[in-house]
Amino acid sequence: MNAFHPGRCAIDEFSFRYLAPADACVDARALDQVERTYQVGVPANTHDDAAIDIAIDIAPLFRALVLGLAPTGSMRDRLLALLLQVHQPATVTPCAGYGVHASYPSPRAYYPLRFVLQEGAARWQVDMRTLRLRPEFTSAATGTPLALELRCDFTRYAPLYNLFRKSLFALEAGHFLSELAALAPHAGLRIVPVVGGQAIRLDVHDDGAPGDWRDALLAHQGYARERNSGRFYGGFYPAPCVFGQRRLDEVLAALAAAQAALAATLPGAPAVGVRLCLRAGDGVAAGVYRIDGSTMTCLDARDPVDACERHYNYDNFNFRTVPAVLFLCVDELAYHCHDDTFLEMNMALGYLNQQLIRHLSGHGLVGRPFRSYDQLGIDTLLQTPADGQRAYYGLMVARNRCREAWGVLR
């Protein structure tokens, strides 16, 4: 990774992880320049009768999705169906403090992502509350017939997130992109992300009229419900589980497939390192492992999972029966890069973690992403400084009781 004059994203993230200024999370902080760039705006002429008349009602499309129908017509309808399927929270977690959940995680179920649909020179804000497309303004065409621009409502974040809400926005964008890109081929669409120039845009290409993709939608709905179900107030106490060699091989294969998909989707993103903390299992030795392609190198043969719990920042998650914890690591020069690179790096990390979450859910396991831990303690445990890296994003791998799964990202 090349070093640049650090941007605001890198400076704030470094402050959160290594300096932890006490006054940084006391009161709501005004949006900085980067946040203002990505902050969702107010649709043009919101109270204008003419603007109301030209707003497009997408409620029928959502009702059709709920009833199991899949549009096969225009690119716009197919894209909106994907967006509603992936982003619109459709599950309410019973007896939980975090309420609704979509098919990918969001901190405290904020789901602050907002979307602007660009079709030629027309731009529409997607209003998920009223299920309408509202005109924003006319602009130059993007070069593709259809594009989805990712925005954020940073005002939803509590003061706790002041220093790293930009990172959370990009991480969540990566999780969202992973789900959208996985489902898009079934709708005859191809998603090409473009990050830079103070924008995160998903260009949409037509790969031909789709066949009947109702089964793909149904399977995705099932996955989303399974990922979201569960109770949270009582804490997270996974069911007993250890990895045998077969299960470990499956996870490593899923990681390799996720890395290949990431390289194809975000080829310009900075490289991601991987550390795996394992408990001993049948044919599996405990230890901290560096994962490099198909090569596992043991860096420390002691069981590291209990140490992961000691360095974790919350006391309501029990690691005692957790078989594995995975950490995605970044080049230490990441804290010197400019904003576009830093945002793309976070998108890549979110994308990669979501690929693994989806794999684990299909194998009776739960992947719970987290980023709240003692940074220096975890880096020492994982021996990342020796490789010029720092731990950045974790994934707890476990088997949950009654197949419950928590999708909360902290």
C-alpha positions in Angstrom: 0.0 0.0 0.0 1.4 3.4 -0.9 1.5 6.0 1.8 -0.3 9.3 1.3 -1.0 12.3 3.4 -3.6 10.8 5.7 -7.2 11.6 5.1 -9.9 12.4 7.8 -11.1 8.8 7.7 -7.7 7.3 8.6 -7.0 10.0 11.2 -10.3 9.5 13.1 -10.0 5.7 12.9 -6.5 5.8 14.4 -7.7 8.1 17.1 -10.5 5.7 18.0 -8.3 2.6 18.1 -5.1 3.9 19.7 -5.8 7.2 21.4 -9.4 6.9 22.6 -9.9 10.5 23.5 -12.6 10.6 26.3 -14.3 13.7 25.0 -14.7 12.3 21.4 -17.9 10.4 22.2 -19.7 12.6 24.7 -21.9 14.7 22.4 -23.1 14.4 18.9 -20.4 15.8 16.6 -21.1 17.9 13.6 -20.6 16.2 10.2 -17.1 16.7 8.8 -16.3 17.3 5.1 -16.2 13.6 4.2 -19.5 12.9 6.0 -21.2 15.9 4.3 -20.1 14.4 1.0 -21.9 11.1 1.6 -24.7 12.4 3.8 -28.1 11.8 2.2 -29.7 15.1 1.1 -33.3 16.3 1.0 -35.1 15.4 -2.2 -35.7 18.4 -4.5 -39.0 20.2 -3.8 -40.1 17.8 -1.2 -43.2 19.8 -0.5 -43.9 20.8 -4.0 -47.2 19.4 -5.4 -45.6 18.8 -8.8 -42.7 16.8 -7.2 -45.2 14.7 -5.2 -47.1 14.0 -8.4 -43.9 12.6 -10.2 -42.8 10.5 -7.2 -42.9 6.8 -8.2 -44.7 4.4 -5.9 -42.7 1.2 -5.4 -45.0 -0.3 -2.7 -46.6 -2.7 -5.3 -43.1 -4.0 -6.0 -42.5 -4.6 -2.4 -45.8 -6.3 -1.9 -45.1 -8.6 -4.9 -41.8 -9.6 -3.3 -43.4 -10.4 0.0 -45.9 -12.6 -1.9 -43.0 -14.5 -3.6 -43.2 -12.8 -7.0 -40.0 -11.8 -8.9 -40.1 -9.1 -11.6 -38.6 -9.9 -15.0 -39.2 -6.7 -16.8 -37.2 -3.5 -16.8 -33.7 -3.2 -15.3 -35.0 -0.6 -12.9 -37.7 -2.9 -11.5 -35.3 -5.8 -11.2 -32.7 -3.6 -9.4 -35.3 -2.2 -7.0 -36.5 -5.7 -6.3 -32.9 -6.6 -5.3 -32.6 -3.5 -3.2 -35.8 -4.1 -1.3 -35.0 -7.7 -0.9 -31.5 -7.1 0.5 -31.8 -3.8 2.4 -35.4 -3.5 3.6 -35.6 -4.9 7.1 -38.1 -7.7 6.9 -37.5 -9.4 10.3 -38.2 -8.2 13.8 -36.1 -9.9 16.4 -38.4 -11.0 19.2 -37.6 -9.8 22.7 -34.5 -7.9 21.5 -33.2 -4.4 21.9 -32.1 -4.0 18.3 -35.4 -4.5 16.6 -35.5 -5.0 12.8 -32.8 -6.7 10.8 -32.1 -7.1 7.1 -30.0 -9.8 5.4 -26.7 -8.1 6.5 -25.5 -6.7 9.8 -25.7 -3.1 10.9 -24.5 -1.5 14.2 -27.4 -1.5 16.6 -29.7 -2.2 13.6 -29.3 1.5 12.6 -29.3 0.6 8.9 -28.2 4.1 7.9 -27.5 3.3 4.2 -29.5 5.5 1.8 -29.7 5.1 -1.9 -29.9 7.4 -5.0 -31.0 5.7 -8.2 -29.6 7.3 -11.3 -31.3 6.4 -14.6 -29.8 8.4 -17.4 -29.9 12.0 -16.3 -32.6 11.5 -13.8 -31.8 10.9 -10.1 -34.2 9.5 -7.6 -33.8 9.1 -3.8 -35.2 5.8 -2.7 -37.5 6.5 0.3 -37.6 3.2 2.2 -40.1 4.5 4.7 -42.8 5.5 2.3 -41.6 3.1 -0.5 -41.3 5.8 -3.1 -38.8 7.2 -5.6 -38.5 10.9 -5.0 -36.8 13.2 -7.6 -33.5 14.6 -6.4 -32.1 16.7 -9.3 -31.0 16.3 -12.9 -27.4 15.6 -13.6 -25.0 14.3 -16.2 -25.3 10.6 -17.1 -22.9 8.2 -15.4 -22.0 6.3 -18.6 -24.2 3.3 -17.7 -28.0 3.2 -18.2 -28.6 2.5 -14.5 -26.6 3.1 -11.3 -27.1 3.1 -7.5 -25.3 5.6 -5.4 -24.7 4.8 -1.8 -25.3 7.5 0.8 -25.6 7.5 4.6 -27.6 9.2 7.3 -24.8 9.8 9.7 -27.2 11.5 12.1 -28.5 8.1 13.1 -25.3 7.2 14.9 -25.0 7.8 18.6 -22.1 9.9 19.9 -20.3 6.7 20.8 -19.6 6.3 17.0 -18.3 9.8 16.4 -14.8 8.8 15.4 -15.6 5.8 13.3 -19.0 6.3 11.8 -17.3 6.9 8.4 -15.6 3.5 8.7 -18.9 1.8 9.7 -20.7 3.4 6.7 -18.1 1.8 4.4 -18.0 -1.5 6.2 -21.8 -1.7 6.0 -21.6 -0.8 2.3 -19.4 -3.8 1.8 -21.8 -6.1 3.6 -24.6 -4.7 1.5 -22.6 -5.1 -1.8 -21.9 -8.7 -1.0 -25.6 -9.6 -0.7 -26.7 -7.5 -3.7 -23.9 -8.9 -6.0 -24.7 -12.4 -5.0 -28.4 -12.1 -5.8 -28.0 -9.9 -8.9 -27.2 -12.7 -11.5 -30.5 -14.4 -10.7 -32.2 -11.1 -11.8 -30.1 -10.9 -15.0 -28.0 -8.1 -13.6 -24.3 -7.5 -13.0 -23.1 -5.0 -10.3 -19.8 -3.1 -10.8 -18.8 -1.0 -7.9 -16.9 2.3 -8.5 -15.3 3.9 -5.5 -13.6 7.3 -5.7 -14.2 10.9 -6.7 -16.1 11.4 -3.5 -18.7 8.8 -4.4 -19.5 5.1 -4.0 -21.5 4.1 -7.0 -22.8 0.7 -8.1 -23.1 0.6 -11.9 -25.7 -1.9 -13.1 -25.4 -3.8 -16.3 -28.1 -5.9 -18.0 -26.9 -9.5 -18.6 -30.2 -10.5 -20.3 -33.7 -11.2 -19.3 -33.8 -13.5 -16.3 -35.7 -16.7 -16.0 -37.9 -17.5 -13.1 -35.9 -16.4 -10.1 -38.5 -16.8 -7.4 -36.6 -19.7 -5.9 -33.5 -17.6 -5.5 -35.6 -14.9 -3.7 -37.2 -17.5 -1.5 -33.8 -19.0 -0.6 -32.5 -15.5 0.3 -35.5 -14.8 2.4 -34.9 -18.0 4.3 -31.2 -17.1 4.9 -32.1 -13.6 6.0 -34.7 -14.9 8.5 -32.2 -17.5 9.9 -29.4 -15.0 10.2 -31.6 -12.6 12.1 -33.6 -14.7 14.5 -32.7 -14.8 18.2 -32.7 -13.0 21.5 -30.0 -10.6 22.6 -30.8 -9.3 26.1 -29.5 -12.5 27.8 -26.1 -12.3 26.1 -24.5 -14.6 23.6 -23.8 -18.1 24.9 -23.1 -20.4 21.9 -23.7 -24.1 21.9 -20.7 -26.4 22.4 -18.7 -26.8 19.1 -15.2 -27.7 18.1 -13.8 -27.9 14.6 -12.7 -31.2 13.1 -10.5 -31.2 10.0 -13.4 -31.4 7.6 -15.1 -28.4 9.1 -11.9 -26.5 9.1 -11.2 -27.3 5.5 -14.7 -26.1 4.6 -14.1 -22.7 6.3 -10.7 -22.3 4.6 -12.3 -23.1 1.2 -15.0 -20.5 1.9 -12.3 -18.0 2.8 -10.4 -18.7 -0.4 -13.6 -18.4 -2.4 -14.5 -15.1 -0.6 -11.0 -13.7 -1.3 -11.3 -14.6 -5.0 -14.8 -13.0 -5.2 -13.4 -9.8 -3.5 -10.5 -9.6 -6.0 -12.9 -9.8 -8.9 -15.4 -7.3 -7.4 -13.0 -4.7 -5.9 -9.7 -5.3 -7.7 -8.2 -2.0 -6.6 -8.8 -2.5 -2.9 -5.8 -2.9 -0.5 -4.8 -6.4 0.4 -6.4 -8.1 3.4 -4.4 -10.3 5.8 -6.0 -13.1 7.8 -5.4 -14.5 11.2 -7.3 -17.5 12.6 -7.6 -18.3 16.3 -8.5 -22.0 16.8 -9.4 -24.2 19.7 -8.2 -27.8 19.6 -10.5 -30.2 17.9 -10.5 -33.7 16.3 -7.4 -33.6 14.2 -7.1 -29.8 14.6 -4.4 -28.2 16.8 -5.1 -25.1 18.8 -3.2 -21.9 18.0 -2.9 -18.6 16.2 -2.5 -19.2 12.5 -1.6 -16.9 9.6 -3.7 -17.8 6.6 -1.9 -17.2 3.3 -3.8 -18.7 0.3 -3.9 -22.4 1.1 -1.1 -22.2 3.6 -1.7 -22.2 7.4 1.3 -21.2 9.5 1.1 -21.6 13.3 2.5 -18.6 15.0 1.6 -19.6 18.6 0.4 -23.1 19.6 -1.4 -22.0 22.7 -5.2 -21.9 22.7 -5.9 -18.2 21.9 -9.7 -18.0 22.1 -10.0 -17.3 25.8 -7.5 -14.5 25.2 -9.8 -13.1 22.5 -12.5 -12.9 25.1 -10.3 -11.0 27.6 -9.5 -8.5 24.9 -13.1 -8.1 23.8 -14.8 -4.9 25.0 -18.2 -6.3 26.0 -19.0 -8.7 28.9 -22.2 -10.3 27.5 -20.5 -12.6 24.9 -19.2 -15.9 26.1 -16.3 -17.3 24.1 -16.0 -20.6 26.2 -17.6 -22.8 23.5 -16.4 -20.7 20.5 -14.3 -22.9 18.2 -12.7 -20.2 16.1 -12.3 -16.4 15.8 -11.1 -14.9 12.6 -9.4 -11.5 12.2 -9.1 -9.5 9.0 -5.9 -7.4 9.1 -4.8 -4.4 7.2 -1.4 -2.9 6.2 -0.2 -0.5 9.0 0.1 2.1 6.3 -3.7 2.1 6.0 -3.6 4.8 8.7 -1.7 7.1 6.3 -3.9 6.7 3.2 -6.4 9.1 1.7 -10.1 8.9 2.2 -11.1 7.1 -1.0 -8.6 4.3 -0.4 -9.6 4.0 3.3 -13.3 3.8 2.4 -12.6 1.2 -0.3 -10.5 -0.8 2.2 -13.5 -0.9 4.6 -15.8 -1.9 1.9 -13.5 -4.8 1.0 -13.5 -5.9 4.6 -17.2 -5.8 4.9 -17.7 -7.6 1.6 -15.3 -10.4 2.7 -16.9 -10.8 6.1 -20.4 -11.0 4.6 -19.3 -13.7 2.2 -18.1 -15.8 5.2 -21.3 -15.0 7.2 -23.4 -16.4 4.3 -21.2 -19.5 4.1 -21.4 -20.2 7.8 -25.1 -19.8 7.9 -25.5 -22.5 5.3 -23.5 -24.9 7.4 -25.3 -24.6 10.7 -23.0 -22.0 12.1 -23.2 -18.3 12.9 -20.7 -15.6 12.0 -20.8 -12.6 14.3 -18.7 -9.7 13.1 -17.2 -7.3 15.7 -14.6 -4.5 15.9 -14.6 -3.7 19.6 -11.5 -5.0 21.3 -8.3 -3.9 22.9 -6.3 -3.1 19.8 -2.8 -3.4 21.2 -3.8 -6.6 23.1 -5.1 -8.3 19.9 -2.2 -7.2 17.8 0.2 -8.7 20.3 -1.8 -11.9 20.5 -1.9 -12.2 16.7 1.7 -11.0 16.1 0.5 -8.8 13.3 3.2 -6.1 13.8 5.8 -8.6 12.6 4.1 -8.6 9.2 3.6 -4.9 9.1 -0.2 -5.4 9.7 -2.8 -4.5 12.3 -6.0 -6.4 13.2 -9.0 -4.5 12.0 -12.2 -6.5 11.8 -13.2 -9.7 13.6 -15.6 -12.6 13.0 -16.7 -14.9 15.8 -17.5 -18.4 14.5 -19.8 -20.5 16.6 -22.8 -22.8 16.7 -25.8 -21.1 18.2 -28.4 -22.7 20.3 -31.6 -23.4 18.4 -29.9 -22.0 15.3 -30.3 -18.5 16.6 -28.0 -16.0 15.0 -27.2 -12.4 15.9 -26.5 -10.0 13.1 -25.3 -7.0 15.2 -22.2 -5.3 14.1 -20.3 -3.3 16.7 
